[in-house]
Amino acid sequence: MERHEMEAFLTLAEELHFRRTSERLGLAQGRVSQTIQKLERRIGAPLFERTSRKVSLTPVGEKLRDDLLPAYQQVQRAVADAAAAARGTRDVLRVGYSSPMAAGLVLKAADRLAARCPGAEVRIQEIQLSDPLGPIRSGQVHLQITELPVEEPDLAVGPALIAEDRRILVHHEHPFARAGAVTLEDLATTTLITFTGAIPSYWREYHSPCRTPSGLPIPQLVAGYWQEALAMVGAGKGVTFASARAEQYYARPDTVWLPFPDLPRFEYAPIWPRMSTAPLVRPFLRAVVEEAPRLAAHSLSR
């Protein structure tokens, strides 16, 4: 598989839109389409379903994306690390994040770290909800800021840096949009959009329970990525959850964000491998705690 084919496929798998893909790659839209068609002929199956209204991955396309993306990212990191070494950069810390709020915090902490450790470099990477722990276990990132709970024996968990009230996202014509309040019991009357992938069962149940407190089943529909869940809500396929501040980044005219106090707030905390030897992990942890005004630096010693 040639590099330009890999880049075209992975970019289209992320954007699910040929025009945006062509703009990101700096190629003509027809060239992107020809590249994908050539790849599909070689594989022997469609990778995308195309209609006049949307582009979506086929099951074969999803498998290729999931298998190909980690290898592609590893190659990118290897080249970037070699370039950093050529520039004389002493240390590189790769930090993952799973939300825009966490990304902002990471970038501020990176600036603080750079002031203290000249020559240090922090690179950030978005962590997909479909594989929240895979990148840190594979070494793609040294540390990440992610949603709690995380209860894994091989991973250390730092203090909660961000705490956000929970919102339920519904189509603007959904009956919930006209209700005074929405409860866990109400979820039995709709479809809850959750996420598929390598997600711990305790995390899935914490954020997307299968039953109401009275025991009624909650119908569920799965999405692979956050943008897919947003699109499904906007199409009236179901409801999903997000933190309150996420509305600043993901507001849509077809979606209403409603308070949902029946489930805990979203909390984001740093996690890192217990056996980590990356030299910048501890200095970065101190920096990120200092940038989170709710917390004191001594929490890191726990």
Phi and psi restraints in degrees (value plus and minus 20) as a CYANA .aco file:
   2 GLU   PHI     -96.3   -56.3
   2 GLU   PSI     136.9   176.9
   3 ARG   PHI     -81.1   -41.1
   3 ARG   PSI     -62.4   -22.4
   4 HIS   PHI     -85.8   -45.8
   4 HIS   PSI     -50.7   -10.7
   5 GLU   PHI     -89.1   -49.1
   5 GLU   PSI     -62.5   -22.5
   6 MET   PHI     -82.1   -42.1
   6 MET   PSI     -65.4   -25.4
   7 GLU   PHI     -86.2   -46.2
   7 GLU   PSI     -61.1   -21.1
   8 ALA   PHI     -84.1   -44.1
   8 ALA   PSI     -64.2   -24.2
   9 PHE   PHI     -85.1   -45.1
   9 PHE   PSI     -68.6   -28.6
  10 LEU   PHI     -88.2   -48.2
  10 LEU   PSI     -55.4   -15.4
  11 THR   PHI     -88.0   -48.0
  11 THR   PSI     -63.0   -23.0
  12 LEU   PHI     -86.9   -46.9
  12 LEU   PSI     -55.2   -15.2
  13 ALA   PHI     -84.3   -44.3
  13 ALA   PSI     -48.3    -8.3
  14 GLU   PHI    -103.9   -63.9
  14 GLU   PSI     -66.1   -26.1
  15 GLU   PHI    -100.1   -60.1
  15 GLU   PSI     -54.4   -14.4
  16 LEU   PHI      33.1    73.1
  16 LEU   PSI      21.3    61.3
  17 HIS   PHI    -180.9  -140.9
  17 HIS   PSI     100.4   140.4
  18 PHE   PHI     -88.1   -48.1
  18 PHE   PSI     -59.1   -19.1
  19 ARG   PHI     -85.3   -45.3
  19 ARG   PSI     -66.3   -26.3
  20 ARG   PHI     -84.4   -44.4
  20 ARG   PSI     -56.4   -16.4
  21 THR   PHI     -83.1   -43.1
  21 THR   PSI     -65.2   -25.2
  22 SER   PHI     -84.0   -44.0
  22 SER   PSI     -56.8   -16.8
  23 GLU   PHI     -86.9   -46.9
  23 GLU   PSI     -61.7   -21.7
  24 ARG   PHI     -85.0   -45.0
  24 ARG   PSI     -58.0   -18.0
  25 LEU   PHI    -107.4   -67.4
  25 LEU   PSI     -32.9     7.1
  26 GLY   PHI      51.2    91.2
  26 GLY   PSI      11.4    51.4
  27 LEU   PHI    -140.2  -100.2
  27 LEU   PSI     139.1   179.1
  28 ALA   PHI     -86.9   -46.9
  28 ALA   PSI     125.8   165.8
  29 GLN   PHI     -80.0   -40.0
  29 GLN   PSI     -56.8   -16.8
  30 GLY   PHI     -83.7   -43.7
  30 GLY   PSI     -54.5   -14.5
  31 ARG   PHI     -86.3   -46.3
  31 ARG   PSI     -60.9   -20.9
  32 VAL   PHI     -81.7   -41.7
  32 VAL   PSI     -66.1   -26.1
  33 SER   PHI     -81.1   -41.1
  33 SER   PSI     -62.2   -22.2
  34 GLN   PHI     -84.4   -44.4
  34 GLN   PSI     -59.4   -19.4
  35 THR   PHI     -84.0   -44.0
  35 THR   PSI     -62.8   -22.8
  36 ILE   PHI     -87.2   -47.2
  36 ILE   PSI     -61.5   -21.5
  37 GLN   PHI     -82.3   -42.3
  37 GLN   PSI     -61.0   -21.0
  38 LYS   PHI     -82.5   -42.5
  38 LYS   PSI     -61.6   -21.6
  39 LEU   PHI     -85.6   -45.6
  39 LEU   PSI     -60.5   -20.5
  40 GLU   PHI     -84.3   -44.3
  40 GLU   PSI     -58.2   -18.2
  41 ARG   PHI     -84.7   -44.7
  41 ARG   PSI     -59.2   -19.2
  42 ARG   PHI     -86.9   -46.9
  42 ARG   PSI     -61.1   -21.1
  43 ILE   PHI     -94.6   -54.6
  43 ILE   PSI     -53.7   -13.7
  44 GLY   PHI      73.2   113.2
  44 GLY   PSI      -1.1    38.9
  45 ALA   PHI    -179.6  -139.6
  45 ALA   PSI     132.1   172.1
  46 PRO   PHI     -86.0   -46.0
  46 PRO   PSI     120.3   160.3
  47 LEU   PHI    -119.1   -79.1
  47 LEU   PSI     -43.8    -3.8
  48 PHE   PHI    -153.2  -113.2
  48 PHE   PSI     126.8   166.8
  49 GLU   PHI    -118.5   -78.5
  49 GLU   PSI     106.1   146.1
  50 ARG   PHI    -137.1   -97.1
  50 ARG   PSI     108.5   148.5
  51 THR   PHI    -149.7  -109.7
  51 THR   PSI     157.1   197.1
  52 SER   PHI     -88.9   -48.9
  52 SER   PSI     -36.0     4.0
  53 ARG   PHI    -128.5   -88.5
  53 ARG   PSI     -45.7    -5.7
  54 LYS   PHI    -178.1  -138.1
  54 LYS   PSI     144.2   184.2
  55 VAL   PHI    -142.9  -102.9
  55 VAL   PSI     113.5   153.5
  56 SER   PHI    -161.0  -121.0
  56 SER   PSI     135.2   175.2
  57 LEU   PHI     -96.3   -56.3
  57 LEU   PSI     120.9   160.9
  58 THR   PHI    -101.9   -61.9
  58 THR   PSI     148.8   188.8
  59 PRO   PHI     -76.0   -36.0
  59 PRO   PSI     -58.1   -18.1
  60 VAL   PHI     -85.9   -45.9
  60 VAL   PSI     -60.6   -20.6
  61 GLY   PHI     -83.5   -43.5
  61 GLY   PSI     -60.4   -20.4
  62 GLU   PHI     -82.1   -42.1
  62 GLU   PSI     -62.0   -22.0
  63 LYS   PHI     -85.5   -45.5
  63 LYS   PSI     -62.1   -22.1
  64 LEU   PHI     -83.6   -43.6
  64 LEU   PSI     -63.6   -23.6
  65 ARG   PHI     -78.7   -38.7
  65 ARG   PSI     -68.5   -28.5
  66 ASP   PHI     -85.0   -45.0
  66 ASP   PSI     -54.7   -14.7
  67 ASP   PHI     -99.0   -59.0
  67 ASP   PSI     -53.9   -13.9
  68 LEU   PHI    -106.3   -66.3
  68 LEU   PSI     -56.0   -16.0
  69 LEU   PHI     -79.6   -39.6
  69 LEU   PSI     -67.3   -27.3
  70 PRO   PHI     -79.6   -39.6
  70 PRO   PSI     -59.7   -19.7
  71 ALA   PHI     -86.5   -46.5
  71 ALA   PSI     -61.2   -21.2
  72 TYR   PHI     -83.8   -43.8
  72 TYR   PSI     -63.9   -23.9
  73 GLN   PHI     -83.7   -43.7
  73 GLN   PSI     -55.8   -15.8
  74 GLN   PHI     -85.0   -45.0
  74 GLN   PSI     -60.7   -20.7
  75 VAL   PHI     -83.2   -43.2
  75 VAL   PSI     -64.4   -24.4
  76 GLN   PHI     -79.8   -39.8
  76 GLN   PSI     -63.3   -23.3
  77 ARG   PHI     -86.4   -46.4
  77 ARG   PSI     -58.8   -18.8
  78 ALA   PHI     -82.4   -42.4
  78 ALA   PSI     -63.2   -23.2
  79 VAL   PHI     -85.3   -45.3
  79 VAL   PSI     -64.4   -24.4
  80 ALA   PHI     -83.3   -43.3
  80 ALA   PSI     -60.3   -20.3
  81 ASP   PHI     -85.5   -45.5
  81 ASP   PSI     -58.1   -18.1
  82 ALA   PHI     -85.1   -45.1
  82 ALA   PSI     -60.0   -20.0
  83 ALA   PHI     -84.6   -44.6
  83 ALA   PSI     -58.8   -18.8
  84 ALA   PHI     -84.5   -44.5
  84 ALA   PSI     -60.0   -20.0
  85 ALA   PHI     -83.8   -43.8
  85 ALA   PSI     -59.0   -19.0
  86 ALA   PHI     -85.7   -45.7
  86 ALA   PSI     -51.5   -11.5
  87 ARG   PHI    -100.0   -60.0
  87 ARG   PSI     -29.5    10.5
  88 GLY   PHI      68.8   108.8
  88 GLY   PSI      -5.6    34.4
  89 THR   PHI     -87.8   -47.8
  89 THR   PSI     110.2   150.2
  90 ARG   PHI     -96.6   -56.6
  90 ARG   PSI     -67.2   -27.2
  91 ASP   PHI    -157.2  -117.2
  91 ASP   PSI     123.5   163.5
  92 VAL   PHI    -143.4  -103.4
  92 VAL   PSI     108.4   148.4
  93 LEU   PHI    -135.4   -95.4
  93 LEU   PSI     104.4   144.4
  94 ARG   PHI    -120.0   -80.0
  94 ARG   PSI     101.3   141.3
  95 VAL   PHI    -140.4  -100.4
  95 VAL   PSI     109.3   149.3
  96 GLY   PHI    -118.2   -78.2
  96 GLY   PSI     136.8   176.8
  97 TYR   PHI    -165.9  -125.9
  97 TYR   PSI     133.5   173.5
  98 SER   PHI    -140.9  -100.9
  98 SER   PSI     -12.1    27.9
  99 SER   PHI    -175.7  -135.7
  99 SER   PSI     135.8   175.8
 100 PRO   PHI     -81.0   -41.0
 100 PRO   PSI     -55.2   -15.2
 101 MET   PHI     -82.1   -42.1
 101 MET   PSI     -62.3   -22.3
 102 ALA   PHI     -86.7   -46.7
 102 ALA   PSI     -56.4   -16.4
 103 ALA   PHI     -82.0   -42.0
 103 ALA   PSI     -63.2   -23.2
 104 GLY   PHI     -81.1   -41.1
 104 GLY   PSI     -61.4   -21.4
 105 LEU   PHI     -84.6   -44.6
 105 LEU   PSI     -62.3   -22.3
 106 VAL   PHI     -80.9   -40.9
 106 VAL   PSI     -63.3   -23.3
 107 LEU   PHI     -86.4   -46.4
 107 LEU   PSI     -59.1   -19.1
 108 LYS   PHI     -85.2   -45.2
 108 LYS   PSI     -62.1   -22.1
 109 ALA   PHI     -85.6   -45.6
 109 ALA   PSI     -54.2   -14.2
 110 ALA   PHI     -83.5   -43.5
 110 ALA   PSI     -60.4   -20.4
 111 ASP   PHI     -83.7   -43.7
 111 ASP   PSI     -60.9   -20.9
 112 ARG   PHI     -85.2   -45.2
 112 ARG   PSI     -61.4   -21.4
 113 LEU   PHI     -84.0   -44.0
 113 LEU   PSI     -63.0   -23.0
 114 ALA   PHI     -81.5   -41.5
 114 ALA   PSI     -54.3   -14.3
 115 ALA   PHI     -87.7   -47.7
 115 ALA   PSI     -51.0   -11.0
 116 ARG   PHI    -108.5   -68.5
 116 ARG   PSI     -52.4   -12.4
 117 CYS   PHI    -144.2  -104.2
 117 CYS   PSI      59.4    99.4
 118 PRO   PHI     -75.3   -35.3
 118 PRO   PSI     114.7   154.7
 119 GLY   PHI      75.9   115.9
 119 GLY   PSI     -37.4     2.6
 120 ALA   PHI     -92.4   -52.4
 120 ALA   PSI     127.1   167.1
 121 GLU   PHI    -151.3  -111.3
 121 GLU   PSI     112.1   152.1
 122 VAL   PHI    -131.6   -91.6
 122 VAL   PSI     107.1   147.1
 123 ARG   PHI    -135.0   -95.0
 123 ARG   PSI     116.6   156.6
 124 ILE   PHI    -128.4   -88.4
 124 ILE   PSI     134.0   174.0
 125 GLN   PHI    -167.9  -127.9
 125 GLN   PSI     111.9   151.9
 126 GLU   PHI     -93.7   -53.7
 126 GLU   PSI     116.7   156.7
 127 ILE   PHI    -124.7   -84.7
 127 ILE   PSI     104.7   144.7
 128 GLN   PHI     -99.0   -59.0
 128 GLN   PSI     125.1   165.1
 129 LEU   PHI     -84.2   -44.2
 129 LEU   PSI     -43.1    -3.1
 130 SER   PHI     -93.0   -53.0
 130 SER   PSI     -35.8     4.2
 131 ASP   PHI    -166.9  -126.9
 131 ASP   PSI      48.5    88.5
 132 PRO   PHI     -88.6   -48.6
 132 PRO   PSI     -43.2    -3.2
 133 LEU   PHI    -134.7   -94.7
 133 LEU   PSI     -29.2    10.8
 134 GLY   PHI     -80.1   -40.1
 134 GLY   PSI     -68.9   -28.9
 135 PRO   PHI     -81.8   -41.8
 135 PRO   PSI     -57.2   -17.2
 136 ILE   PHI     -95.2   -55.2
 136 ILE   PSI     -50.5   -10.5
 137 ARG   PHI     -96.2   -56.2
 137 ARG   PSI     -48.0    -8.0
 138 SER   PHI    -106.9   -66.9
 138 SER   PSI     -25.4    14.6
 139 GLY   PHI      67.2   107.2
 139 GLY   PSI     -14.4    25.6
 140 GLN   PHI     -82.8   -42.8
 140 GLN   PSI     -55.1   -15.1
 141 VAL   PHI    -148.8  -108.8
 141 VAL   PSI     131.9   171.9
 142 HIS   PHI    -107.0   -67.0
 142 HIS   PSI     -47.4    -7.4
 143 LEU   PHI    -176.1  -136.1
 143 LEU   PSI     131.1   171.1
 144 GLN   PHI    -166.5  -126.5
 144 GLN   PSI     135.4   175.4
 145 ILE   PHI    -123.6   -83.6
 145 ILE   PSI      97.6   137.6
 146 THR   PHI    -162.6  -122.6
 146 THR   PSI     146.2   186.2
 147 GLU   PHI     -87.8   -47.8
 147 GLU   PSI     119.3   159.3
 148 LEU   PHI    -106.2   -66.2
 148 LEU   PSI     138.3   178.3
 149 PRO   PHI    -105.9   -65.9
 149 PRO   PSI     130.9   170.9
 150 VAL   PHI    -149.3  -109.3
 150 VAL   PSI      95.4   135.4
 151 GLU   PHI    -149.0  -109.0
 151 GLU   PSI      52.1    92.1
 152 GLU   PHI    -143.6  -103.6
 152 GLU   PSI     110.3   150.3
 153 PRO   PHI     -84.0   -44.0
 153 PRO   PSI     -44.3    -4.3
 154 ASP   PHI    -112.6   -72.6
 154 ASP   PSI     -21.5    18.5
 155 LEU   PHI    -139.8   -99.8
 155 LEU   PSI     112.8   152.8
 156 ALA   PHI    -107.0   -67.0
 156 ALA   PSI     126.6   166.6
 157 VAL   PHI    -143.7  -103.7
 157 VAL   PSI     106.6   146.6
 158 GLY   PHI    -109.4   -69.4
 158 GLY   PSI    -191.7  -151.7
 159 PRO   PHI     -92.6   -52.6
 159 PRO   PSI     134.3   174.3
 160 ALA   PHI     -85.2   -45.2
 160 ALA   PSI     104.3   144.3
 161 LEU   PHI    -118.2   -78.2
 161 LEU   PSI     -48.4    -8.4
 162 ILE   PHI    -153.1  -113.1
 162 ILE   PSI     113.8   153.8
 163 ALA   PHI    -150.9  -110.9
 163 ALA   PSI     104.4   144.4
 164 GLU   PHI    -151.1  -111.1
 164 GLU   PSI     118.2   158.2
 165 ASP   PHI     -81.0   -41.0
 165 ASP   PSI     132.2   172.2
 166 ARG   PHI    -110.2   -70.2
 166 ARG   PSI     123.0   163.0
 167 ARG   PHI    -143.5  -103.5
 167 ARG   PSI     129.1   169.1
 168 ILE   PHI    -127.1   -87.1
 168 ILE   PSI     109.7   149.7
 169 LEU   PHI    -118.7   -78.7
 169 LEU   PSI     105.9   145.9
 170 VAL   PHI    -154.8  -114.8
 170 VAL   PSI     135.0   175.0
 171 HIS   PHI     -83.2   -43.2
 171 HIS   PSI     126.2   166.2
 172 HIS   PHI     -84.8   -44.8
 172 HIS   PSI     -36.2     3.8
 173 GLU   PHI    -122.7   -82.7
 173 GLU   PSI     -15.0    25.0
 174 HIS   PHI     -87.7   -47.7
 174 HIS   PSI     124.2   164.2
 175 PRO   PHI     -74.1   -34.1
 175 PRO   PSI     -51.5   -11.5
 176 PHE   PHI     -81.3   -41.3
 176 PHE   PSI     -50.9   -10.9
 177 ALA   PHI     -84.9   -44.9
 177 ALA   PSI     -42.2    -2.2
 178 ARG   PHI    -121.1   -81.1
 178 ARG   PSI     -23.9    16.1
 179 ALA   PHI    -100.8   -60.8
 179 ALA   PSI     132.5   172.5
 180 GLY   PHI     -90.6   -50.6
 180 GLY   PSI     -53.0   -13.0
 181 ALA   PHI    -176.2  -136.2
 181 ALA   PSI     134.7   174.7
 182 VAL   PHI    -141.6  -101.6
 182 VAL   PSI     113.7   153.7
 183 THR   PHI    -140.1  -100.1
 183 THR   PSI     151.7   191.7
 184 LEU   PHI     -79.9   -39.9
 184 LEU   PSI     -57.4   -17.4
 185 GLU   PHI     -81.8   -41.8
 185 GLU   PSI     -53.3   -13.3
 186 ASP   PHI     -85.1   -45.1
 186 ASP   PSI     -43.4    -3.4
 187 LEU   PHI     -85.5   -45.5
 187 LEU   PSI     -39.3     0.7
 188 ALA   PHI     -86.9   -46.9
 188 ALA   PSI     -36.0     4.0
 189 THR   PHI    -118.4   -78.4
 189 THR   PSI     -15.5    24.5
 190 THR   PHI    -158.5  -118.5
 190 THR   PSI    -187.4  -147.4
 191 THR   PHI    -137.9   -97.9
 191 THR   PSI     106.7   146.7
 192 LEU   PHI    -115.1   -75.1
 192 LEU   PSI     102.8   142.8
 193 ILE   PHI    -107.1   -67.1
 193 ILE   PSI     100.2   140.2
 194 THR   PHI    -141.5  -101.5
 194 THR   PSI    -185.3  -145.3
 195 PHE   PHI    -144.3  -104.3
 195 PHE   PSI     123.9   163.9
 196 THR   PHI    -121.5   -81.5
 196 THR   PSI     140.1   180.1
 197 GLY   PHI     109.0   149.0
 197 GLY   PSI    -181.2  -141.2
 198 ALA   PHI    -104.3   -64.3
 198 ALA   PSI      45.3    85.3
 199 ILE   PHI    -126.3   -86.3
 199 ILE   PSI     107.7   147.7
 200 PRO   PHI     -76.8   -36.8
 200 PRO   PSI     121.5   161.5
 201 SER   PHI     -81.7   -41.7
 201 SER   PSI     -56.6   -16.6
 202 TYR   PHI     -87.6   -47.6
 202 TYR   PSI     -53.9   -13.9
 203 TRP   PHI     -88.7   -48.7
 203 TRP   PSI     -62.7   -22.7
 204 ARG   PHI     -83.7   -43.7
 204 ARG   PSI     -62.8   -22.8
 205 GLU   PHI     -89.8   -49.8
 205 GLU   PSI     -54.1   -14.1
 206 TYR   PHI     -83.7   -43.7
 206 TYR   PSI     -62.3   -22.3
 207 HIS   PHI    -116.5   -76.5
 207 HIS   PSI     -44.2    -4.2
 208 SER   PHI    -160.1  -120.1
 208 SER   PSI      54.8    94.8
 209 PRO   PHI     -81.2   -41.2
 209 PRO   PSI     127.9   167.9
 210 CYS   PHI    -105.9   -65.9
 210 CYS   PSI     -39.7     0.3
 211 ARG   PHI    -157.1  -117.1
 211 ARG   PSI     135.3   175.3
 212 THR   PHI     -99.6   -59.6
 212 THR   PSI     147.9   187.9
 213 PRO   PHI     -76.4   -36.4
 213 PRO   PSI     -48.4    -8.4
 214 SER   PHI    -105.3   -65.3
 214 SER   PSI     -22.5    17.5
 215 GLY   PHI      79.0   119.0
 215 GLY   PSI     -18.2    21.8
 216 LEU   PHI     -91.9   -51.9
 216 LEU   PSI     118.6   158.6
 217 PRO   PHI     -89.3   -49.3
 217 PRO   PSI     124.3   164.3
 218 ILE   PHI    -125.3   -85.3
 218 ILE   PSI      91.0   131.0
 219 PRO   PHI     -77.8   -37.8
 219 PRO   PSI     120.1   160.1
 220 GLN   PHI    -151.4  -111.4
 220 GLN   PSI     129.6   169.6
 221 LEU   PHI    -152.8  -112.8
 221 LEU   PSI     118.4   158.4
 222 VAL   PHI    -124.9   -84.9
 222 VAL   PSI     128.0   168.0
 223 ALA   PHI    -145.6  -105.6
 223 ALA   PSI     134.0   174.0
 224 GLY   PHI    -108.7   -68.7
 224 GLY   PSI     -50.7   -10.7
 225 TYR   PHI    -156.7  -116.7
 225 TYR   PSI     140.4   180.4
 226 TRP   PHI     -81.2   -41.2
 226 TRP   PSI     -62.1   -22.1
 227 GLN   PHI     -82.7   -42.7
 227 GLN   PSI     -52.9   -12.9
 228 GLU   PHI     -85.5   -45.5
 228 GLU   PSI     -62.5   -22.5
 229 ALA   PHI     -81.7   -41.7
 229 ALA   PSI     -62.5   -22.5
 230 LEU   PHI     -80.3   -40.3
 230 LEU   PSI     -63.7   -23.7
 231 ALA   PHI     -84.1   -44.1
 231 ALA   PSI     -58.1   -18.1
 232 MET   PHI     -86.9   -46.9
 232 MET   PSI     -60.1   -20.1
 233 VAL   PHI     -83.2   -43.2
 233 VAL   PSI     -64.6   -24.6
 234 GLY   PHI     -83.7   -43.7
 234 GLY   PSI     -44.4    -4.4
 235 ALA   PHI    -110.7   -70.7
 235 ALA   PSI     -18.2    21.8
 236 GLY   PHI      59.0    99.0
 236 GLY   PSI       1.3    41.3
 237 LYS   PHI    -103.6   -63.6
 237 LYS   PSI     -35.7     4.3
 238 GLY   PHI     147.5   187.5
 238 GLY   PSI    -188.3  -148.3
 239 VAL   PHI    -143.7  -103.7
 239 VAL   PSI     141.1   181.1
 240 THR   PHI    -170.6  -130.6
 240 THR   PSI     155.7   195.7
 241 PHE   PHI    -132.2   -92.2
 241 PHE   PSI     133.4   173.4
 242 ALA   PHI    -177.8  -137.8
 242 ALA   PSI     146.9   186.9
 243 SER   PHI     -99.0   -59.0
 243 SER   PSI     135.9   175.9
 244 ALA   PHI     -79.9   -39.9
 244 ALA   PSI     -62.9   -22.9
 245 ARG   PHI     -90.9   -50.9
 245 ARG   PSI     -37.1     2.9
 246 ALA   PHI     -83.7   -43.7
 246 ALA   PSI     -40.0     0.0
 247 GLU   PHI     -82.0   -42.0
 247 GLU   PSI     -47.7    -7.7
 248 GLN   PHI     -81.5   -41.5
 248 GLN   PSI     -49.0    -9.0
 249 TYR   PHI    -121.0   -81.0
 249 TYR   PSI     -46.5    -6.5
 250 TYR   PHI    -144.8  -104.8
 250 TYR   PSI      -3.2    36.8
 251 ALA   PHI     -81.1   -41.1
 251 ALA   PSI     120.4   160.4
 252 ARG   PHI    -155.3  -115.3
 252 ARG   PSI     129.1   169.1
 253 PRO   PHI     -87.5   -47.5
 253 PRO   PSI     -39.8     0.2
 254 ASP   PHI    -116.2   -76.2
 254 ASP   PSI     -14.1    25.9
 255 THR   PHI    -148.4  -108.4
 255 THR   PSI     117.9   157.9
 256 VAL   PHI    -133.1   -93.1
 256 VAL   PSI     116.2   156.2
 257 TRP   PHI    -124.7   -84.7
 257 TRP   PSI      97.3   137.3
 258 LEU   PHI    -135.7   -95.7
 258 LEU   PSI     126.3   166.3
 259 PRO   PHI     -79.5   -39.5
 259 PRO   PSI     125.7   165.7
 260 PHE   PHI    -164.4  -124.4
 260 PHE   PSI      62.9   102.9
 261 PRO   PHI     -99.5   -59.5
 261 PRO   PSI     -23.7    16.3
 262 ASP   PHI     -92.4   -52.4
 262 ASP   PSI     -35.4     4.6
 263 LEU   PHI    -138.2   -98.2
 263 LEU   PSI     137.3   177.3
 264 PRO   PHI     -82.2   -42.2
 264 PRO   PSI     142.7   182.7
 265 ARG   PHI     -85.8   -45.8
 265 ARG   PSI     137.1   177.1
 266 PHE   PHI     -97.0   -57.0
 266 PHE   PSI     110.0   150.0
 267 GLU   PHI    -144.4  -104.4
 267 GLU   PSI     119.9   159.9
 268 TYR   PHI    -140.7  -100.7
 268 TYR   PSI     113.9   153.9
 269 ALA   PHI    -160.8  -120.8
 269 ALA   PSI     138.4   178.4
 270 PRO   PHI     -98.0   -58.0
 270 PRO   PSI     121.6   161.6
 271 ILE   PHI    -151.0  -111.0
 271 ILE   PSI     130.5   170.5
 272 TRP   PHI    -177.4  -137.4
 272 TRP   PSI     136.2   176.2
 273 PRO   PHI     -82.6   -42.6
 273 PRO   PSI     115.0   155.0
 274 ARG   PHI     -80.1   -40.1
 274 ARG   PSI     -50.2   -10.2
 275 MET   PHI    -115.9   -75.9
 275 MET   PSI      -0.1    39.9
 276 SER   PHI     -82.0   -42.0
 276 SER   PSI     119.2   159.2
 277 THR   PHI    -136.9   -96.9
 277 THR   PSI     -13.4    26.6
 278 ALA   PHI     -82.8   -42.8
 278 ALA   PSI     102.9   142.9
 279 PRO   PHI     -87.9   -47.9
 279 PRO   PSI     -41.6    -1.6
 280 LEU   PHI    -114.5   -74.5
 280 LEU   PSI     -21.3    18.7
 281 VAL   PHI     -81.3   -41.3
 281 VAL   PSI     -71.2   -31.2
 282 ARG   PHI     -85.8   -45.8
 282 ARG   PSI     -65.1   -25.1
 283 PRO   PHI     -80.6   -40.6
 283 PRO   PSI     -57.1   -17.1
 284 PHE   PHI     -88.9   -48.9
 284 PHE   PSI     -59.0   -19.0
 285 LEU   PHI     -79.2   -39.2
 285 LEU   PSI     -62.7   -22.7
 286 ARG   PHI     -82.5   -42.5
 286 ARG   PSI     -60.9   -20.9
 287 ALA   PHI     -85.9   -45.9
 287 ALA   PSI     -61.6   -21.6
 288 VAL   PHI     -91.8   -51.8
 288 VAL   PSI     -54.1   -14.1
 289 VAL   PHI     -86.9   -46.9
 289 VAL   PSI     -58.6   -18.6
 290 GLU   PHI     -86.7   -46.7
 290 GLU   PSI     -48.4    -8.4
 291 GLU   PHI    -101.2   -61.2
 291 GLU   PSI     -36.2     3.8
 292 ALA   PHI    -114.8   -74.8
 292 ALA   PSI      85.0   125.0
 293 PRO   PHI     -84.6   -44.6
 293 PRO   PSI     -37.8     2.2
 294 ARG   PHI     -96.2   -56.2
 294 ARG   PSI     -36.0     4.0
 295 LEU   PHI    -136.6   -96.6
 295 LEU   PSI     137.8   177.8
 296 ALA   PHI    -126.7   -86.7
 296 ALA   PSI     129.6   169.6
 297 ALA   PHI     -83.6   -43.6
 297 ALA   PSI     -44.4    -4.4
 298 HIS   PHI     -86.3   -46.3
 298 HIS   PSI     -35.8     4.2
 299 SER   PHI     -82.3   -42.3
 299 SER   PSI     -44.1    -4.1
 300 LEU   PHI     -87.5   -47.5
 300 LEU   PSI     -42.1    -2.1
 301 SER   PHI     -98.3   -58.3
 301 SER   PSI     -25.2    14.8
